Every structure is written in structure tokens, then in C-alpha cells.
Amino acid sequence: MNWQIGGGVAVAAIVLGYLLGSIPFGLILTRAAGLGDIRSIGSGNIGATNVLRTGNKKLAAATLLLDALKATAAAVAGTYIAGPEAGLLAGLAAFLGHLFPVWIGFKGGKGVATYVGTLLGVAPLWVLVFAAVWLTVAFVSKYSSLSALVATLVIPVALWVMGEEKIALVMAIMTAVSWWRHETNIRRLLAGTEGKIGQKG
């Protein structure tokens, strides 16, 4: 697996990706809407799922979209600046930036939206695979977290089988980190206490 990354220019793309990923849109949007600090409610997370706990579906949808697109922008910009490998790493950097944002003390989200956004930037058609798996698991189980866990597991395996080794490797790293960030959800799933889609509280 031969990686061809153009030195300092690629590093700049990766740094740009991290800084883009670090933008806490959930926090920005909820504050702008007068809903206070999103980190003080629910899970304390800055992602769309926690924004939804404010009861504002439009804000949650906007957060989901912007969190995804910041990773897409990073991957596309990285590719334009220094090639596809740099684009992959810039997307990974955006994903890590969302999880560990420099602007708010490195305490961010769980990364599902930025995972999808990176995938959109480097292998757009595979977003349809992610969506199909997510929707299928969600329909059967009614668990959003389980749907994300299964979808993020399927993507790198499927990419590898199809010969997309570089993309598969980066997505596998993101999957591992995402699963680690979902540790609490996994524990609740195993205990049968995880909240289901549409369930309040």
C-alpha cells in the first residue's frame, strides 16, 4: 500500500482539516438560538443527538448537516491541495477535530456525522451503503447507537473487500475510535438500558 503525500503542503491540509473539524456547530447553533450551553444537558455532547434533546429538530438537523459537511470540506480541500491520500488524512483529521476540538478543551462529539462526511468526501457512493445499513439496523432494533456501530463496522470491511485498501484503512481507524467513544452506549446496549429511537428521557 504505497502512500504518496506531498510533504509540508499535505501537513497544511491535515492541520486545516483538524481546525475545520474542531468547529463545534452544535454548541454554536444552540447558543445562537438562545438555548444555552448544549454541554449542560443530556449527555453533555456537542453532536446532533444531544441537540435534539433541546426539542429543536431543525437545529439538530442543521448540526448533523454541518458536522458532516465540515469533514467533507476538509477531505475535498485536502485532495485539491495535495492529492487523494492527503484528502483522506485531512478527513481523518477533521473527524479527530470533532472528537477533540481545540476550541472547547478537546471535549467533543462521538463522530458519526463527521465519519459520514469524510466518507462523502473520499468515496461518495459508499455513503449510500452506510445509510442502507444504518436504516436497516435502526428499523429492526430501534437503536440509533447500534445502527451507527454496525454501519461503521461494515464500511471498512466492505471497502477492503472491494480493493479500496487506503480508504478502508483510514475508515477502520475512525471506526475504532468511534467505537471507543461509544463505550457508554455499548455498555447500555449490553445491559438493555439504551434509549430507543423516539423514546423520551
BALOBA-1460 file (C-alpha; in Angstrom, 3 decimals):
// residues 201
<rec num="1" residu="m" x="0.000" y="0.000" z="0.000"/>
<rec num="2" residu="n" x="2.049" y="2.930" z="-1.319"/>
<rec num="3" residu="w" x="1.132" y="6.326" z="0.126"/>
<rec num="4" residu="q" x="2.171" y="9.411" z="-1.825"/>
<rec num="5" residu="i" x="1.742" y="12.510" z="0.297"/>
<rec num="6" residu="g" x="3.328" y="15.832" z="-0.588"/>
<rec num="7" residu="g" x="5.278" y="16.951" z="2.459"/>
<rec num="8" residu="g" x="4.515" y="20.315" z="4.022"/>
<rec num="9" residu="v" x="1.536" y="21.000" z="1.790"/>
<rec num="10" residu="a" x="-0.131" y="17.805" z="2.979"/>
<rec num="11" residu="v" x="0.612" y="18.716" z="6.594"/>
<rec num="12" residu="a" x="-1.106" y="22.048" z="5.990"/>
<rec num="13" residu="a" x="-4.141" y="20.204" z="4.602"/>
<rec num="14" residu="i" x="-4.251" y="17.959" z="7.659"/>
<rec num="15" residu="v" x="-3.990" y="20.921" z="10.050"/>
<rec num="16" residu="l" x="-6.761" y="22.670" z="8.119"/>
<rec num="17" residu="g" x="-8.855" y="19.511" z="8.410"/>
<rec num="18" residu="y" x="-8.377" y="19.366" z="12.167"/>
<rec num="19" residu="l" x="-9.295" y="23.024" z="12.619"/>
<rec num="20" residu="l" x="-12.412" y="22.619" z="10.471"/>
<rec num="21" residu="g" x="-13.407" y="19.525" z="12.409"/>
<rec num="22" residu="s" x="-12.953" y="21.372" z="15.672"/>
<rec num="23" residu="i" x="-15.737" y="23.861" z="14.899"/>
<rec num="24" residu="p" x="-18.460" y="22.957" z="17.466"/>
<rec num="25" residu="f" x="-21.542" y="23.649" z="15.391"/>
<rec num="26" residu="g" x="-23.903" y="22.105" z="17.939"/>
<rec num="27" residu="l" x="-22.667" y="24.494" z="20.613"/>
<rec num="28" residu="i" x="-22.659" y="27.495" z="18.275"/>
<rec num="29" residu="l" x="-26.173" y="26.895" z="16.944"/>
<rec num="30" residu="t" x="-27.807" y="26.226" z="20.310"/>
<rec num="31" residu="r" x="-26.213" y="29.319" z="21.827"/>
<rec num="32" residu="a" x="-27.272" y="31.418" z="18.833"/>
<rec num="33" residu="a" x="-30.825" y="30.122" z="19.277"/>
<rec num="34" residu="g" x="-30.820" y="31.175" z="22.928"/>
<rec num="35" residu="l" x="-30.862" y="27.623" z="24.252"/>
<rec num="36" residu="g" x="-27.741" y="27.997" z="26.372"/>
<rec num="37" residu="d" x="-24.813" y="25.618" z="26.551"/>
<rec num="38" residu="i" x="-25.648" y="22.238" z="24.975"/>
<rec num="39" residu="r" x="-22.974" y="20.670" z="27.169"/>
<rec num="40" residu="s" x="-25.133" y="21.290" z="30.239"/>
<rec num="41" residu="i" x="-27.975" y="18.991" z="29.165"/>
<rec num="42" residu="g" x="-28.420" y="15.323" z="28.309"/>
<rec num="43" residu="s" x="-25.149" y="13.556" z="27.584"/>
<rec num="44" residu="g" x="-23.207" y="16.819" z="27.542"/>
<rec num="45" residu="n" x="-22.258" y="16.030" z="23.960"/>
<rec num="46" residu="i" x="-21.999" y="18.708" z="21.242"/>
<rec num="47" residu="g" x="-23.413" y="16.494" z="18.488"/>
<rec num="48" residu="a" x="-26.795" y="16.402" z="16.778"/>
<rec num="49" residu="t" x="-28.254" y="13.685" z="19.028"/>
<rec num="50" residu="n" x="-27.807" y="15.845" z="22.099"/>
<rec num="51" residu="v" x="-29.005" y="18.954" z="20.269"/>
<rec num="52" residu="l" x="-32.205" y="17.020" z="19.550"/>
<rec num="53" residu="r" x="-32.734" y="16.792" z="23.308"/>
<rec num="54" residu="t" x="-33.458" y="20.535" z="23.290"/>
<rec num="55" residu="g" x="-36.611" y="19.670" z="21.354"/>
<rec num="56" residu="n" x="-35.491" y="21.685" z="18.345"/>
<rec num="57" residu="k" x="-35.436" y="19.277" z="15.398"/>
<rec num="58" residu="k" x="-34.332" y="21.930" z="12.918"/>
<rec num="59" residu="l" x="-31.278" y="22.789" z="14.999"/>
<rec num="60" residu="a" x="-30.440" y="19.106" z="15.367"/>
<rec num="61" residu="a" x="-30.720" y="18.600" z="11.596"/>
<rec num="62" residu="a" x="-28.570" y="21.667" z="10.947"/>
<rec num="63" residu="t" x="-25.956" y="20.396" z="13.406"/>
<rec num="64" residu="l" x="-25.912" y="16.980" z="11.749"/>
<rec num="65" residu="l" x="-25.507" y="18.521" z="8.296"/>
<rec num="66" residu="l" x="-22.788" y="20.985" z="9.289"/>
<rec num="67" residu="d" x="-20.831" y="18.398" z="11.293"/>
<rec num="68" residu="a" x="-20.852" y="16.142" z="8.240"/>
<rec num="69" residu="l" x="-20.011" y="18.853" z="5.731"/>
<rec num="70" residu="k" x="-17.041" y="20.197" z="7.697"/>
<rec num="71" residu="a" x="-15.391" y="16.789" z="7.266"/>
<rec num="72" residu="t" x="-16.395" y="16.657" z="3.611"/>
<rec num="73" residu="a" x="-14.890" y="20.105" z="3.077"/>
<rec num="74" residu="a" x="-11.671" y="19.009" z="4.773"/>
<rec num="75" residu="a" x="-11.370" y="15.868" z="2.631"/>
<rec num="76" residu="v" x="-12.136" y="17.699" z="-0.607"/>
<rec num="77" residu="a" x="-9.753" y="20.554" z="0.246"/>
<rec num="78" residu="g" x="-7.002" y="18.110" z="1.197"/>
<rec num="79" residu="t" x="-7.437" y="16.261" z="-2.091"/>
<rec num="80" residu="y" x="-7.341" y="19.508" z="-4.059"/>
<rec num="81" residu="i" x="-4.268" y="20.799" z="-2.226"/>
<rec num="82" residu="a" x="-2.107" y="17.674" z="-2.072"/>
<rec num="83" residu="g" x="-3.831" y="14.668" z="-3.629"/>
<rec num="84" residu="p" x="-6.253" y="11.889" z="-2.577"/>
<rec num="85" residu="e" x="-4.071" y="10.500" z="0.224"/>
<rec num="86" residu="a" x="-3.851" y="13.937" z="1.813"/>
<rec num="87" residu="g" x="-7.615" y="14.229" z="1.394"/>
<rec num="88" residu="l" x="-8.072" y="11.002" z="3.325"/>
<rec num="89" residu="l" x="-5.828" y="12.209" z="6.136"/>
<rec num="90" residu="a" x="-7.491" y="15.639" z="6.187"/>
<rec num="91" residu="g" x="-10.858" y="13.895" z="6.599"/>
<rec num="92" residu="l" x="-9.422" y="11.805" z="9.421"/>
<rec num="93" residu="a" x="-8.054" y="14.982" z="11.000"/>
<rec num="94" residu="a" x="-11.496" y="16.609" z="10.781"/>
<rec num="95" residu="f" x="-13.020" y="13.553" z="12.450"/>
<rec num="96" residu="l" x="-10.474" y="13.781" z="15.281"/>
<rec num="97" residu="g" x="-11.021" y="17.525" z="15.470"/>
<rec num="98" residu="h" x="-14.723" y="16.949" z="16.091"/>
<rec num="99" residu="l" x="-13.960" y="14.443" z="18.844"/>
<rec num="100" residu="f" x="-11.203" y="16.545" z="20.390"/>
<rec num="101" residu="p" x="-11.897" y="20.179" z="19.418"/>
<rec num="102" residu="v" x="-9.141" y="22.612" z="20.327"/>
<rec num="103" residu="w" x="-11.630" y="25.452" z="20.739"/>
<rec num="104" residu="i" x="-13.520" y="23.899" z="23.680"/>
<rec num="105" residu="g" x="-10.972" y="21.975" z="25.702"/>
<rec num="106" residu="f" x="-10.764" y="18.872" z="23.490"/>
<rec num="107" residu="k" x="-14.193" y="17.613" z="24.622"/>
<rec num="108" residu="g" x="-16.298" y="16.991" z="21.549"/>
<rec num="109" residu="g" x="-18.776" y="14.618" z="19.962"/>
<rec num="110" residu="k" x="-18.770" y="10.946" z="19.021"/>
<rec num="111" residu="g" x="-18.022" y="11.494" z="15.363"/>
<rec num="112" residu="v" x="-20.736" y="9.677" z="13.412"/>
<rec num="113" residu="a" x="-21.665" y="12.721" z="11.315"/>
<rec num="114" residu="t" x="-18.030" y="13.561" z="10.574"/>
<rec num="115" residu="y" x="-17.411" y="9.889" z="9.771"/>
<rec num="116" residu="v" x="-20.120" y="10.066" z="7.123"/>
<rec num="117" residu="g" x="-18.859" y="13.457" z="5.965"/>
<rec num="118" residu="t" x="-15.357" y="12.091" z="5.431"/>
<rec num="119" residu="l" x="-16.784" y="9.141" z="3.522"/>
<rec num="120" residu="l" x="-18.758" y="11.590" z="1.369"/>
<rec num="121" residu="g" x="-15.567" y="13.474" z="0.574"/>
<rec num="122" residu="v" x="-13.413" y="10.472" z="-0.367"/>
<rec num="123" residu="a" x="-15.874" y="7.819" z="-1.610"/>
<rec num="124" residu="p" x="-19.335" y="9.381" z="-2.069"/>
<rec num="125" residu="l" x="-21.202" y="6.294" z="-3.264"/>
<rec num="126" residu="w" x="-20.281" y="4.452" z="-0.077"/>
<rec num="127" residu="v" x="-22.447" y="6.883" z="1.883"/>
<rec num="128" residu="l" x="-25.400" y="5.045" z="0.347"/>
<rec num="129" residu="v" x="-24.073" y="1.787" z="1.794"/>
<rec num="130" residu="f" x="-23.669" y="3.407" z="5.200"/>
<rec num="131" residu="a" x="-27.211" y="4.800" z="5.011"/>
<rec num="132" residu="a" x="-28.671" y="1.448" z="3.935"/>
<rec num="133" residu="v" x="-27.003" y="-0.396" z="6.823"/>
<rec num="134" residu="w" x="-27.927" y="2.306" z="9.331"/>
<rec num="135" residu="l" x="-31.566" y="2.381" z="8.266"/>
<rec num="136" residu="t" x="-31.883" y="-1.396" z="8.224"/>
<rec num="137" residu="v" x="-30.452" y="-1.821" z="11.720"/>
<rec num="138" residu="a" x="-32.495" y="1.123" z="13.003"/>
<rec num="139" residu="f" x="-35.702" y="-0.341" z="11.563"/>
<rec num="140" residu="v" x="-35.062" y="-3.724" z="13.169"/>
<rec num="141" residu="s" x="-33.569" y="-2.660" z="16.508"/>
<rec num="142" residu="k" x="-34.838" y="0.924" z="17.072"/>
<rec num="143" residu="y" x="-31.388" y="1.792" z="18.465"/>
<rec num="144" residu="s" x="-29.592" y="4.738" z="16.865"/>
<rec num="145" residu="s" x="-26.296" y="3.916" z="18.556"/>
<rec num="146" residu="l" x="-26.372" y="0.275" z="17.431"/>
<rec num="147" residu="s" x="-27.157" y="1.397" z="13.890"/>
<rec num="148" residu="a" x="-24.086" y="3.642" z="13.882"/>
<rec num="149" residu="l" x="-21.871" y="0.949" z="15.393"/>
<rec num="150" residu="v" x="-22.878" y="-1.644" z="12.808"/>
<rec num="151" residu="a" x="-22.640" y="0.776" z="9.875"/>
<rec num="152" residu="t" x="-19.168" y="1.970" z="10.870"/>
<rec num="153" residu="l" x="-18.068" y="-1.662" z="11.180"/>
<rec num="154" residu="v" x="-19.427" y="-2.685" z="7.786"/>
<rec num="155" residu="i" x="-17.884" y="0.198" z="5.822"/>
<rec num="156" residu="p" x="-14.137" y="-0.528" z="6.251"/>
<rec num="157" residu="v" x="-14.667" y="-4.277" z="5.798"/>
<rec num="158" residu="a" x="-16.652" y="-3.738" z="2.606"/>
<rec num="159" residu="l" x="-14.132" y="-1.200" z="1.297"/>
<rec num="160" residu="w" x="-11.293" y="-3.646" z="1.922"/>
<rec num="161" residu="v" x="-13.123" y="-6.462" z="0.146"/>
<rec num="162" residu="m" x="-13.683" y="-4.164" z="-2.840"/>
<rec num="163" residu="g" x="-9.978" y="-3.343" z="-3.041"/>
<rec num="164" residu="e" x="-10.154" y="0.193" z="-1.640"/>
<rec num="165" residu="e" x="-7.382" y="-0.523" z="0.832"/>
<rec num="166" residu="k" x="-6.267" y="3.025" z="1.640"/>
<rec num="167" residu="i" x="-9.777" y="4.284" z="2.270"/>
<rec num="168" residu="a" x="-10.571" y="1.112" z="4.217"/>
<rec num="169" residu="l" x="-7.563" y="1.649" z="6.488"/>
<rec num="170" residu="v" x="-8.483" y="5.240" z="7.325"/>
<rec num="171" residu="m" x="-12.142" y="4.366" z="7.873"/>
<rec num="172" residu="a" x="-11.095" y="1.416" z="10.080"/>
<rec num="173" residu="i" x="-9.116" y="3.808" z="12.279"/>
<rec num="174" residu="m" x="-12.143" y="6.064" z="12.505"/>
<rec num="175" residu="t" x="-14.370" y="3.077" z="13.299"/>
<rec num="176" residu="a" x="-12.108" y="2.002" z="16.161"/>
<rec num="177" residu="v" x="-12.062" y="5.494" z="17.641"/>
<rec num="178" residu="s" x="-15.818" y="5.880" z="17.186"/>
<rec num="179" residu="w" x="-16.466" y="2.585" z="18.959"/>
<rec num="180" residu="w" x="-14.258" y="3.750" z="21.816"/>
<rec num="181" residu="r" x="-16.263" y="6.974" z="22.032"/>
<rec num="182" residu="h" x="-19.453" y="4.912" z="22.118"/>
<rec num="183" residu="e" x="-18.269" y="2.843" z="25.089"/>
<rec num="184" residu="t" x="-21.095" y="4.086" z="27.315"/>
<rec num="185" residu="n" x="-23.675" y="3.303" z="24.636"/>
<rec num="186" residu="i" x="-22.225" y="-0.185" z="24.192"/>
<rec num="187" residu="r" x="-22.468" y="-0.806" z="27.925"/>
<rec num="188" residu="r" x="-26.095" y="0.326" z="27.920"/>
<rec num="189" residu="l" x="-26.895" y="-1.814" z="24.893"/>
<rec num="190" residu="l" x="-25.470" y="-4.873" z="26.636"/>
<rec num="191" residu="a" x="-27.421" y="-4.018" z="29.781"/>
<rec num="192" residu="g" x="-30.630" y="-3.368" z="27.855"/>
<rec num="193" residu="t" x="-30.887" y="0.200" z="29.132"/>
<rec num="194" residu="e" x="-30.011" y="2.121" z="25.962"/>
<rec num="195" residu="g" x="-32.702" y="4.546" z="24.834"/>
<rec num="196" residu="k" x="-34.512" y="3.693" z="21.623"/>
<rec num="197" residu="i" x="-35.239" y="5.991" z="18.692"/>
<rec num="198" residu="g" x="-38.174" y="8.241" z="19.545"/>
<rec num="199" residu="q" x="-38.002" y="7.383" z="23.218"/>
<rec num="200" residu="k" x="-38.067" y="10.383" z="25.522"/>
<rec num="201" residu="g" x="-35.909" y="10.810" z="28.561"/>
